[in-house]
Amino acid sequence: MNRMSRMVSFRLSEREYIQIKTMCEAQGARSLSEAARAAVCHWLDAAPDPLSQRVDSIEQRMEALRAEIDRLSVLVGSEKP
């Protein structure tokens, strides 16, 4: 188990605090800290990876290039006598 050694703090409005506290109670969280940590970790896990986004973009461009090469090959092949 990872030891929690860093602390992050932030301010909430009264309305936000009540909403989070109510959600924690409904979800059975032991504390606001536990719920906040879980929410942030979920947010981080769901965040897109910049490297994988770039790889996906390159793969899409390569596929478009392959399709264009195939199209040009057909055109060049149809011009031969």
NUNU-822756 format. One record per residue: residue in three letters; x, y, z of N, C-alpha, C in turn. Coordinates in steps of 0.001 Angstrom, whole numbers, plus 524288, in hexadecimal, padded with zeros to 5 digits. Layout:
NUNU-822756
{'ALA',{X,Y,Z},{X,Y,Z},{X,Y,Z}}
...
end
This chain:
NUNU-822756
{'MET',{80347,7FB65,80000},{80000,80000,80000},{80374,804DA,80000}}
{'ASN',{801F7,808BD,7FCEC},{804FD,80D90,7FCAA},{803FF,810F6,80167}}
{'ARG',{80836,812DE,803AA},{807C1,8165F,80819},{8068C,81BD4,80607}}
{'MET',{8029D,81E40,8083C},{80122,82386,8069D},{804B5,82761,80970}}
{'SER',{80817,829F7,80676},{80BDF,82D72,808ED},{80B6D,83316,80713}}
{'ARG',{8082D,83418,80351},{80783,83969,8014F},{80205,83B58,8027C}}
{'MET',{801A4,8406C,80335},{7FC8F,842A6,8047D},{7FB40,846F6,8009B}}
{'VAL',{7F675,84714,7FEF4},{7F470,84B1D,7FB7B},{7EFAC,84D6E,7FE21}}
{'SER',{7EF4C,8528B,7FDFD},{7EAA6,854F6,8004F},{7E850,858D1,7FC6F}}
{'PHE',{7E342,8598E,7FCD1},{7E08F,85D5C,7F98D},{7DBB0,85F22,7FC6A}}
{'ARG',{7D9D4,8639C,7FAE6},{7D54E,865E5,7FD7A},{7D058,864B0,7FA6C}}
{'LEU',{7CC1A,86420,7FD54},{7C6F6,8631A,7FB15},{7C322,8672E,7FD0F}}
{'SER',{7BF3D,86834,7F9E4},{7BAF0,86B73,7FBD1},{7B7B0,86812,7FF8B}}
{'GLU',{7B46F,86A7A,8028D},{7B111,86787,80626},{7ADA7,863B2,80323}}
{'ARG',{7ABA6,86579,7FEBA},{7A84A,8621F,7FB74},{7AB54,85D66,7F975}}
{'GLU',{7B019,85E45,7F77E},{7B34B,859F2,7F595},{7B482,8561A,7F9F8}}
{'TYR',{7B5DB,8582A,7FE84},{7B720,854D3,802FA},{7B282,85155,80464}}
{'ILE',{7ADDD,85395,804A2},{7A92D,85093,805F8},{7A822,84C6E,801D0}}
{'GLN',{7A8C7,84DE0,7FCD6},{7A7E8,84A1A,7F8A2},{7ABBD,84588,7F900}}
{'ILE',{7B0AB,846BC,7F9EA},{7B497,8429D,7FA42},{7B3AC,83F3A,7FF18}}
{'LYS',{7B26F,841C0,80375},{7B173,83ED5,80844},{7ACCA,83B2D,80794}}
{'THR',{7A8B1,83D13,80514},{7A40D,839E2,80410},{7A564,8354D,80086}}
{'MET',{7A87F,83656,7FC80},{7AA16,8322F,7F8ED},{7AD64,82E1B,7FBCE}}
{'CYS',{7B0F2,82FEC,7FF1F},{7B442,82C52,8021D},{7B0F6,828B8,80585}}
{'GLU',{7AD2D,82AFB,80825},{7A9C4,827DB,80B85},{7A6B3,823E7,80851}}
{'ALA',{7A4BF,82592,803CC},{7A1AC,82215,80077},{7A504,81DA8,7FE45}}
{'GLN',{7A9F6,81ED2,7FD1E},{7AD79,81AF0,7FAD2},{7B046,817A7,7FEEB}}
{'GLY',{7AFC7,8191F,803D3},{7B24C,81630,807FB},{7B817,8174C,80899}}
{'ALA',{7B9D5,81BCB,806AB},{7BF59,81D3B,8073F},{7C080,81E4C,80CFE}}
{'ARG',{7C52C,81CDA,80EA6},{7C6A4,81DA5,8141E},{7C7A8,8235D,8155C}}
{'SER',{7C933,82661,8116D},{7CA67,82BDF,81261},{7CA08,82EEE,80D51}}
{'LEU',{7C9F9,83416,80DDA},{7CA13,8376D,8093C},{7CF3F,836AA,80651}}
{'SER',{7D377,835FB,8093F},{7D891,8352F,806C8},{7D894,8304D,8035E}}
{'GLU',{7D65B,82C1C,80561},{7D623,8273E,8025F},{7D30C,8280C,7FD56}}
{'ALA',{7CE9F,82AB1,7FDBA},{7CB59,82BA0,7F921},{7CE1D,82F33,7F53C}}
{'ALA',{7D0AB,8334C,7F72D},{7D36E,836E9,7F3B8},{7D7F2,8341E,7F0FC}}
{'ARG',{7DAE4,83104,7F3DE},{7DF3A,82E14,7F19C},{7DD38,82A5B,7ED65}}
{'ALA',{7D907,82796,7EE89},{7D6CF,823F0,7EAB4},{7D504,826CE,7E5CF}}
{'ALA',{7D292,82B5E,7E688},{7D0AF,82E66,7E209},{7D53B,83051,7DEB3}}
{'VAL',{7D94C,83249,7E133},{7DDD3,83434,7DE46},{7E095,82FB4,7DB81}}
{'CYS',{7E12C,82B4D,7DE1E},{7E3AD,826C2,7DBA8},{7E07C,824D6,7D6FD}}
{'HIS',{7DB5C,824D6,7D784},{7D7F5,82352,7D32C},{7D8A8,8271C,7CE9B}}
{'TRP',{7D8EC,82C21,7CFDE},{7D9A7,8302D,7CBE8},{7DEDD,82F5A,7C912}}
{'LEU',{7E2F9,82E2B,7CC0E},{7E81A,82D3E,7C9B1},{7E815,82864,7C641}}
{'ASP',{7E583,8243A,7C809},{7E53D,81F68,7C4FA},{7E23F,82034,7BFE1}}
{'ALA',{7DE64,823B5,7C007},{7DB23,8249D,7BB6B},{7DD97,82884,7B7A3}}
{'ALA',{7E183,82B60,7B968},{7E400,82F59,7B61B},{7E6D3,82CB6,7B192}}
{'PRO',{7E64A,82EF6,7ACF2},{7E900,82CA3,7A87A},{7EEEB,82D39,7A904}}
{'ASP',{7F1A9,82948,7A748},{7F755,82950,7A753},{7F937,82C47,7A27D}}
{'PRO',{7FC33,8308D,7A32E},{7FDEF,833A2,79EA7},{80102,83069,79AAD}}
{'LEU',{80439,82CCC,79C87},{80747,8299F,798E7},{803B9,82618,795B0}}
{'SER',{7FFED,823A2,7982B},{7FC6F,8202B,79538},{7F914,8234E,79168}}
{'GLN',{7F7C7,8281D,792D0},{7F4E1,82B6D,78F28},{7F82F,82C92,78A51}}
{'ARG',{7FD34,82DA9,78B18},{800A1,82EBE,786A1},{80157,829EA,78343}}
{'VAL',{801EB,82569,785C1},{8027E,82087,782D1},{7FD8B,81F85,77FA0}}
{'ASP',{7F8FC,82047,78204},{7F40E,81F93,77F2F},{7F3C3,82337,77A7E}}
{'SER',{7F55B,8281A,77B3C},{7F548,82BE8,776FB},{7F8EA,82A39,77292}}
{'ILE',{7FD8B,8286A,773EB},{80148,82695,76FF2},{7FF1E,821D9,76D11}}
{'GLU',{7FCBC,81E42,76FF4},{7FA77,8199F,76D72},{7F619,81B25,769B0}}
{'GLN',{7F2E8,81EEC,76B1D},{7EEB4,820B5,767AD},{7F0F3,8232B,762BB}}
{'ARG',{7F508,8263E,76355},{7F77F,828B7,75ECB},{7FA08,824A3,75B44}}
{'MET',{7FC7A,820B2,75DA9},{7FEDC,81C92,75A87},{7FAB7,81994,7577E}}
{'GLU',{7F649,81894,759E6},{7F20F,815D3,7572E},{7F006,8191B,752A3}}
{'ALA',{7EF85,81E38,75375},{7EDCE,821B4,74F3A},{7F1D9,821BC,74AD4}}
{'LEU',{7F6D4,821B9,74C3C},{7FB01,8219C,74856},{7FAE1,81C80,74545}}
{'ARG',{7FA16,8180B,747FF},{7F9A6,812FC,74545},{7F51C,81304,74163}}
{'ALA',{7F0BC,81526,7430D},{7EC24,81564,73F9D},{7ED4D,818CC,73AD6}}
{'GLU',{7F009,81D19,73B9D},{7F158,82087,73736},{7F53B,81DE2,7338B}}
{'ILE',{7F900,81B09,735B8},{7FCC1,81824,7327B},{7F9E8,813FD,72F48}}
{'ASP',{7F648,81140,731B0},{7F333,80D54,72ED3},{7F020,80FDD,72A73}}
{'ARG',{7EDBC,8145D,72B8B},{7EAA0,81723,72796},{7EE19,818D6,72308}}
{'LEU',{7F2B6,81AF8,7244F},{7F648,81CAB,7202E},{7F861,81812,71D11}}
{'SER',{7F954,813B0,71FAE},{7FB31,80F03,71CF8},{7F733,80D2C,718EE}}
{'VAL',{7F248,80D6F,71A54},{7EE26,80BEF,716AF},{7EE10,80FA3,71206}}
{'LEU',{7EE98,814BA,7130E},{7EE9D,8188E,70EC2},{7F34A,817BA,70B28}}
{'VAL',{7F7D9,816F7,70D5A},{7FC7C,8162F,70A3F},{7FC14,8110A,70732}}
{'GLY',{7FA07,80D0A,709A4},{7F96C,807F9,70708},{7F586,80830,70296}}
{'SER',{7F193,80B7A,702FA},{7ED9E,80BBD,6FEC9},{7EF8F,80EDF,6FA31}}
{'GLU',{7F3E1,811CF,6FAAF},{7F5F7,814F2,6F668},{7F9AF,811D3,6F2ED}}
{'LYS',{7FB73,80D44,6F4D6},{7FF18,80A1F,6F1BC},{7FC28,807AB,6ED28}}
{'PRO',{7FED5,80749,6E8A1},{7FC39,804FB,6E3FF},{7FB4B,7FF3C,6E477}}
end
